[in-house]
Amino acid sequence: GLAAAGFWFFVSAAQAGEADVLAAKAEQASDGTWRFEVTVAHEDEGWDHYADLWQVLAPDGTVLGERVLAHPHVNEQPFTRSLGSVDIPEGTDRVEIRARGSVHGFGGRSVSVPLGAAGGPD
């Protein structure tokens, strides 16, 4: 099962053009991996311009996991998608979540998520 403690972190509303992370929640599973629920806002216009990916980054910028967004969300804004089974290196106390737009790439708002006491027995 998932750990009881999960935390949501929010930032302010999106700016036009770039994919912004509005909120992110991290929960550690019993196997030690992490599950992320991420809310993204982007003015999706269709297949030629939409938010197509979000990533979980270590403090040094290493990509620890990514969620490919397979289609535009024109009529669902903002939207939340999850990614499980993300391995976080021992000793990592926070990760950064960022989103990418198919036209403008990265550069929108990101969210820093503290992970608390990761790993170890209860």
HUMOPE-V192417 format. One record per residue. D_FIRST is the distance of its C-alpha to the first C-alpha in Angstrom with 2 decimals. Layout:
d_first
D_FIRST
D_FIRST
//
This chain:
d_first
0.00
3.75
6.59
8.81
11.71
12.68
16.37
18.75
22.00
24.95
28.38
31.44
32.46
33.18
36.52
38.18
37.93
34.95
31.23
29.67
26.10
25.97
22.44
19.30
15.83
13.60
9.98
8.84
5.89
5.70
8.68
10.53
11.11
11.25
11.05
14.22
15.66
19.41
22.32
25.59
29.10
31.98
35.13
34.42
37.73
36.85
36.50
38.91
37.08
33.36
30.24
29.12
26.43
24.24
23.32
21.24
23.88
24.06
26.71
29.26
28.78
26.98
24.92
21.36
20.19
21.79
21.27
24.43
25.49
27.39
29.67
31.31
29.92
33.42
32.68
29.15
29.51
27.53
24.52
20.81
18.96
15.68
15.11
12.08
12.24
14.82
16.04
17.46
20.20
20.00
21.96
21.41
21.16
21.47
21.62
23.93
23.14
26.25
27.31
30.23
32.82
34.72
38.05
37.65
34.92
32.97
34.47
32.83
30.76
27.74
25.10
24.23
20.68
20.27
17.14
17.79
17.13
15.36
14.29
15.53
14.49
13.76
//
